[in-house]
Amino acid sequence: MDEAGFRQYLKWAGRAEHVRAKAIRFVQDFAHYLEQHRGGTQLDAASTEDLEAFTKWFEAEQGGSAKMHLWAIRYYYHYVGNDTLQQRAGALREARVKRTRTTFLLRKFRGVNPDHTATLAAIGIKDVDQMRAAAKTPQARKALAERTSIPLEAILELVKLSDLARIEGLKGIRARLYYDAGVDTLDKLAQWDPEELRAMLQAFVERTGFDGIAPLPKEARNAVAKAKELPRIVEF
């Protein structure tokens, strides 16, 4: 592992020194597992099967979640440009995060039509996870709009808000701020410089009278970093 390069990459991503050290240690744990249990496989030659085996082994040995190790491993494979393992690590971690977080209800988003959320709830689509699953492709959104008589634009709005809500802190009011300011997808959010994003959102609040505040610097940095990391599960 190019430890110096990976450390610099984490620094560029806004991670504090103690977080960088922890991420490196977690990736080294995976490297040691590969050496000892997967025939000496090197990090850059690992497969998704190796990663899945490590996850099962770690959780069996430690009796806890591997989500923090998967967080670090995902960062590492983003650094080396291995999209397959980055996305698989992200998906494995996302599944574990879901087990411990409270799912956000669609009706709690600021500014959504309550009739639309009630109609969706009546057919079993009450929260952000269910919304993403039911409307993750253009074809699925069109079918859902036809089934419920909810305008396609409203379906798209709800699934965009639900996808933004995968980022911690981007829920009711905050997701609405990003959406209304035009940062309505993870791809768009990932392209922003955090300080420029914060300045734009502050200007938007002042210009429009939005009933909320712009994110703090740390929140903006975390939001952009998370948008870069998360696997894409909704097609726009």
C-alpha positions, 0 to 999 in steps of 0.5 A: 500500500502506498501509505504516504499517498493514501494519507495525503489523499485522506488529508485532501478529503478533509480527514483529520490526522487521527482519522487518517491514521485509523483509516490506514490501520483499517486498510492494513487489517484487510491487507493482513487478512488477504495475506493470511487467509486468501493465499497472499493476495495483494490489496490491488489484486483483491476481488469482491469475493475477497472483500466479502469474505473479509467482512464475514470473517471480521464480524464473526471474529470481532462480534461487531460490524465491519462498517468502519473497516469498509468505510476505510477500504472504500476510501482506499479503492477510490484512491487507487481508482478501483471502482468495482471494489470501491462500490462493493465496499460502499454497498456492504457498508451502506447495508450495515449502516441501515441496520442502525439508523432510523429511516426518515419518513417522506412526509417529514421533508420540508415542502413536499405535498402531503397528499402525495406522501399519503398516497405513497404511504397507502401503497407501502412507500413511507420512507426514503429507503422505500422511495429509492427502491421503488423509483430508482430508474426513469422507467420505475418512476414513470410506472409509479406516477401512472399507478398513483396519479402523482405527477412525474415531477413530484415523484422525481423530487421525492426520490432526489430528496431521498437520495440526498438523505443518504448523507447524514444531516441532509434530512428535512429542512437541509435536504430542501435547502440543497434541492431548492438551491439546485444541488439536487443530486449526489453527482452535483454535490460531489462537484462542489468545493465545500467553501464555495458550496457554503457561500452559494447556499448562504447567498441563496438563503439571503436572496430567497428568504429560505427559512433555514441557515446555510451549513457550517464549514465542517458540515459542507466538507462532510457533505461533499466528501460523502457525496463523492464516496457513496455508491450511486443507486438511483439513475437520473 
